[in-house]
């Protein structure tokens, strides 16, 4: 069962005349499940009580 996708992108930063290339991995989630309900107990918009 798939809950999201892993995407890579290339980024270049120019810092004081030197170019640095970075490859960034991003997780694009389709759905998420909160593992702890402690902080979200009073926030009905986060879906913490949905099962």
N, C-alpha and C positions, 0 to 999 in steps of 0.2 A: 504494500500500500504506500503510495507516494503522497507526501505532505508538502512538497515544495521542490525547488530546483536550485542547483548550485551553478553560479555563473562567475566567469572570470572576466576582468577588464584590465587593460593596460593604462597606466597613468604616468605622465612625465612631469616632474617638478624641476623648475630652474631656480637654484639657490646660489646666489652670489656668482653667477656665471657658469656654474657646473650643473649639468643636466642629470637628474637621477630618474631612472625608470623603475616603476613598481608594477607588480602584477597583484591585483587584489581579488580575493575570492569572496563572493557574496552569497548568502543564503536568502533566496526569495521564498518566503513561507506562504503556503496556501491557507494553512490553519495552524494554530498553536494551542497548546494545553498548558495552563499554569500548574506547576507542581506544588506550590505552596499557596494557601488561601489566607495566610495571616495578614498581610498588608492589604489584600483586596476584599476583605470581609464586608466592608461597608461601601464598596464601589460596584453597583449593579451593572455598569456598562462594560466591564472587562470580561464577562462571561465565566467567571470563576465558579459560579454555582451551576452552570450548564453541564450536563453529563450526557 
